[in-house]
Each structure stands twice: as C-alpha cells, then as structure tokens.
C-alpha cells in the first residue's frame, strides 16, 4: 500500500501500510484532501476553520497556505503538474496556485454567472460553495467545478472565463471524475443522481438502471477501465451523512448498476464511503469502519493500516481520501 491520506470529520490519518495511522490536524472540521504521486510528501487539506493546510513532509508538520473564504471545501492537484493546485471555497470562489501552494490567484467571474442567483446550500441557505474541482486529463486548462448546490460549471481557459450550467446537468453535484482513457468524459455523483457527459460537460445523460438509491456522494472510476465506475449512495442526506444511517456502494459496468457490498460493513450503520481510484489497487473506500480495497469494485477487503482495530474515535463520517 502506498501513502494514504484519509480525512475523517475531525482529523486526517496518514498511513503507509507498514505501521499505524499518524493522527494529523486533530480537532479541525475537515472538508477535503488532495495529493499527487509526483510529490508524495506534499498534501493539501481543507478544513472549515483554518484555511488551506499544506504538508511537505508526509503529515509531520502543516502550514496555512491559503486563507480565503469562510471554508475551504475542495482541493485538487493536477496529475500533469503537481505544482498546479486548485482550491474552492465557501462562499463560492476558485483559486489556483502554480507553485505548489506558495502563492494563489483567485479566478474571476464565477459568481457573475446567471445561474448564481439560484445557488444555495440547504443547511446554510444564505451561502453555497465549490464542492469539487476536476481537470480534463489531456488539457489542464479545462476546469470543471461542482457548485453545491445549484450548478455544474466549467472553464475552457484555466479559470479566466466560465461557462454556465448546461441543460440536463445535475444541480446538486458532490463529486466529479475524469479518466485519461476517455478524456472527453465527465462523471458526477450528485444528490439528484449519477450523470455522465461525453463532450466535456456540454451535454449529459443519466444512467440510472439498477441504482436504487439516488442520493449519490462518493465516486471513482477504475484506473484501467472508463466504463467501470463505483459510487456510494443512500436514500437521502440524513441517512448518508450519519454513522447511524444506511448507505450502499454500487458498481457500474457501462450499462447498469449493481450493488457492491461484498466485504463492506453495513448497509446499516455505514456512512456514505469516500471512494478513490488507486493505480495499483483498483479502488479504495474510506468508511466509518475502516479502509477497504477492491481490485474491480466487486468484492472488498479491509486494509490493515491501523496496527490494530479501527478504534471508536475513528467511527466518523469520512470527508476525503487520497493515495500517492
């Protein structure tokens, strides 16, 4: 197992498979985490109360590198250039760094879009945020942004201009994904279901057959197959975002969805997992019961990164996952 940055509700756990977790940033309300293999000792974490945090030594020390907005709600590192980092905040704004997080520029015009008048996050209806940022794998200037709640928007020129929400796109987007073998595709997991674009976000289809739970949160695409996707889903937000709720993982084969719970805890007592693709391990799922791995999204095996049992204090709703 490579280095894993696993974000829970109030801390980030860092582990490499050879020892227990290192417990980092404890006491913060964690929103997101990102890292890239080219700089495996460097990771970024967005808490709601301390600005964007960066480590350059594998989690041993952290520093604030972006203090903007009330909350840092999304962060992504370019797979083509690990020094290019994007961050999103609440209220909705997008920032870019070209030097590994040393300096940042806000990208203009996001909230000038026509759809912005309708953006609103239900638990805090007077505001909204950038829930996820993704980049086209063949063009780092193509930026996709999920606004929670209200829109999917995109920029063709590195955030200098923005294209507003297209007809047919999901409005309550949670997680976006792209794939290097299908660079025109954009995938989204949203509160109103799964959706797929094959033309870089301009038009959308809604493959739902077999997906019995439509409040979709986690999303990952198999590193070797753009037609193999997994999502985490629940009947609604109350069930999804609770360690006493009920959540499911589904697998898509390019045609229909099937439940993929073999080896996972739950569904009772399972908070919606955070999912990611792992180049050498297929998929990883971070749950409130531990970290699980699956080669193809069909069966799951718990990973022994803790040096013992997953303790009660780790039984939290997960918020982010990165493997490098």
QUIWOGI-V8098 format. One record per pair of residues at least 6 apart in sequence whose C-alpha atoms are under 8 Angstrom apart, sorted by the first residue. I is the first residue (numbers start at 1). J is the second residue. Records with the same first field share a line. If there is no record, write none. Layout:
BEGIN
I = J, J
END
This chain:
BEGIN
1 = 16, 17, 281
2 = 16, 17, 323, 324
3 = 14, 15, 16, 17, 40, 323, 324
4 = 13, 14, 15, 16, 321, 322, 323, 324
5 = 12, 13, 14, 15, 33, 320, 321, 322, 323
6 = 12, 13, 14, 33, 286, 318, 320, 321, 322
7 = 13, 30, 31, 32, 33, 318, 319, 320, 321
8 = 30, 314, 316, 317, 318, 319, 320
9 = 28, 29, 30, 31, 316, 317, 318, 319
10 = 25, 26, 27, 28, 29, 30
11 = 23, 24, 25, 26, 27, 28, 29, 30
12 = 23, 24, 25, 26, 30
13 = 21, 22, 23, 24
14 = 21, 22, 23, 24, 58, 59
15 = 21, 22, 305, 306
16 = 305
17 = 304, 305
18 = 305
19 = 305, 306, 307
20 = 305, 306, 307, 308
21 = 305, 306, 307
22 = 59
24 = 59, 60
25 = 62
28 = 47, 48, 49, 50
29 = 47, 48, 49
30 = 45, 46, 47, 48, 319
31 = 45, 46, 47, 48, 72, 73, 74, 319, 320
32 = 45, 46, 47, 72, 73, 74, 75, 319, 320, 321
33 = 43, 44, 45, 46, 74, 75, 76, 320, 321, 322
34 = 43, 44, 45, 75, 76, 77, 320, 321, 322
35 = 42, 43, 44, 76, 77, 322, 323, 324
36 = 42, 43, 77, 78, 79, 82, 323, 324
37 = 323, 324
38 = 82, 324
39 = 82
40 = 58, 324
41 = 55, 56, 57, 58, 59
42 = 54, 55, 56, 57, 58, 59
43 = 54, 55, 56, 58, 59
44 = 52, 53, 54, 55, 75
45 = 52, 53, 54, 75
46 = 52, 53, 71, 72, 73, 74, 75
47 = 53, 71, 72, 73
48 = 70, 71, 72, 73
49 = 70, 71
50 = 64, 67, 71
51 = 64, 65, 66, 67, 68, 71, 72
52 = 64, 65, 66, 67, 72
53 = 62, 63, 64, 65, 66
54 = 62, 63, 64, 65, 101
55 = 61, 62, 63
56 = 62
65 = 101, 102, 103
66 = 101, 104
68 = 89
69 = 89, 90, 91, 93
70 = 89, 90, 91
71 = 89, 90, 91
72 = 87, 88, 89, 90
73 = 87, 88, 89, 90, 129, 130, 131, 132
74 = 87, 88, 89, 130, 131, 132, 133
75 = 85, 86, 87, 88, 132, 133
76 = 85, 86, 87, 133, 134
77 = 83, 84, 85, 86
78 = 84, 85, 86, 135, 140
79 = 137
80 = 137, 140
82 = 100
83 = 97, 98, 99, 100, 101
84 = 96, 97, 98, 99, 100, 101
85 = 96, 97, 98, 100, 101
86 = 94, 95, 96, 97, 133
87 = 94, 95, 96, 133
88 = 94, 95, 129, 130, 131, 132, 133
89 = 129, 130, 131
90 = 127, 128, 129, 130
91 = 127, 128, 129, 130
92 = 110, 111, 128, 129, 130, 147
93 = 106, 107, 110, 111, 129, 130
94 = 106, 107, 108, 110, 130, 159
95 = 104, 105, 106, 107
96 = 104, 105, 106, 107
97 = 103, 104, 105
98 = 104
107 = 159, 160
108 = 159, 160, 161
109 = 160, 161, 162
110 = 161, 162
113 = 162, 163, 164
114 = 164
115 = 150, 151, 164, 165
116 = 150
118 = 150
119 = 127, 128, 147, 148, 149, 150, 151
120 = 126, 127, 128, 148, 149, 150
121 = 127, 128, 129, 148, 149
122 = 149
128 = 147, 148, 149
129 = 147, 148, 149
130 = 145, 146, 147, 148
131 = 145, 146, 147, 148, 173, 174, 175
132 = 145, 146, 147, 174, 175, 176
133 = 143, 144, 145, 146, 176
134 = 143, 144, 145, 176, 177, 178
135 = 141, 142, 143, 144, 178
136 = 142, 143, 144, 178, 179, 183, 184, 200
137 = 178, 179, 180, 183
138 = 180, 183
140 = 158
141 = 155, 156, 157, 158, 159
142 = 154, 155, 156, 157, 158
143 = 154, 155, 156, 157, 158, 159
144 = 152, 153, 154, 155, 176, 201
145 = 152, 153, 154, 176
146 = 152, 153, 172, 173, 174, 175, 176
147 = 153, 171, 172, 173
148 = 171, 172, 173, 174
149 = 171, 172, 173
150 = 171, 172, 173
151 = 164, 165, 169, 170, 171, 172, 173
152 = 164, 165, 166, 169, 170, 171, 173
153 = 162, 163, 164, 165, 166
154 = 162, 163, 164, 201
155 = 161, 162, 163
156 = 162, 163
166 = 201, 202, 203
167 = 203
168 = 203, 204, 205
169 = 195, 203, 204
170 = 188, 190, 192, 193, 195
171 = 190, 192
172 = 190, 191, 192
173 = 188, 189, 190, 191, 192
174 = 188, 189, 190, 191, 216, 217, 218
175 = 188, 189, 190, 217, 218, 219
176 = 186, 187, 188, 189, 219
177 = 186, 187, 188, 219, 220, 221
178 = 185, 186, 187, 221
179 = 185, 186, 221, 223, 226
181 = 225, 226
182 = 226
183 = 200
184 = 197, 198, 199, 200
185 = 196, 197, 198, 199, 200, 201
186 = 196, 197, 198, 199, 200, 201
187 = 194, 195, 196, 197
188 = 194, 195, 196, 219
189 = 195, 216, 217, 218, 219, 231
190 = 215, 216, 217
191 = 214, 215, 216, 217, 236, 237
192 = 214, 215, 216
193 = 206, 208, 214, 215, 216
194 = 206, 207, 208, 214, 216
195 = 204, 205, 206, 207
196 = 204, 205, 206, 207
197 = 203, 204, 205
198 = 204
207 = 255, 256
208 = 256, 257
209 = 255, 256, 257
210 = 256, 257, 258
211 = 250, 256, 257, 258
213 = 233, 234, 235, 248
214 = 233, 234, 235, 236
215 = 233, 234, 235, 236, 237, 240
216 = 231, 232, 233, 234
217 = 231, 232, 233, 272, 274
218 = 230, 231, 232, 233, 272, 273, 274, 275
219 = 229, 230, 231, 232, 274, 275, 276
220 = 229, 230, 231, 275, 276, 277, 283
221 = 227, 228, 229, 230, 276, 277
222 = 228, 229, 277, 282, 283, 296
223 = 277, 278, 279, 282
227 = 252, 253, 254
228 = 251, 252, 253, 254, 296
229 = 251, 252, 253, 254, 297
230 = 249, 250, 251, 252, 275, 297
231 = 249, 250, 251, 275
232 = 247, 248, 249, 250, 272, 273, 274, 275
233 = 240, 247, 248, 249, 250, 272
234 = 240, 246, 247, 248, 272
235 = 247
238 = 245
239 = 245, 246, 247, 271
240 = 246, 247, 271, 272
241 = 271, 272, 317
242 = 269, 270, 271, 317
243 = 269, 270, 271, 288, 315, 316, 317
244 = 268, 269, 270, 271
245 = 268, 269, 270, 271
246 = 266, 267, 268, 269, 270, 271, 272
247 = 266, 267, 268, 269, 270, 271, 272, 273
248 = 259, 260, 261, 266, 267, 270, 272
249 = 259, 260, 261, 273
250 = 257, 258, 259, 260, 261
251 = 257, 258, 259, 260, 297, 298
252 = 258
260 = 297, 298, 299
261 = 267, 298, 299, 300
262 = 298, 299, 300
263 = 299, 300, 301, 302
264 = 292, 300, 301, 302
265 = 289
270 = 287, 288, 289
271 = 287, 288, 317, 318
272 = 287, 317, 318
273 = 285, 286, 287, 288, 318
274 = 285, 286, 287, 318, 319, 320, 321
275 = 283, 284, 285, 286, 321
276 = 283, 284, 285, 321, 322
277 = 283, 284
278 = 284, 323
281 = 293, 294, 295
282 = 293, 294, 295, 296, 297
283 = 293, 294, 295, 296, 297
284 = 291, 292, 293, 294
285 = 291, 292, 293
286 = 292, 318, 321
287 = 317, 318
288 = 314, 315, 316, 317, 318
289 = 310, 314, 315
290 = 302, 303, 310
291 = 302, 303
292 = 300, 301, 302, 303
293 = 300, 301, 302, 303
294 = 300, 301
END
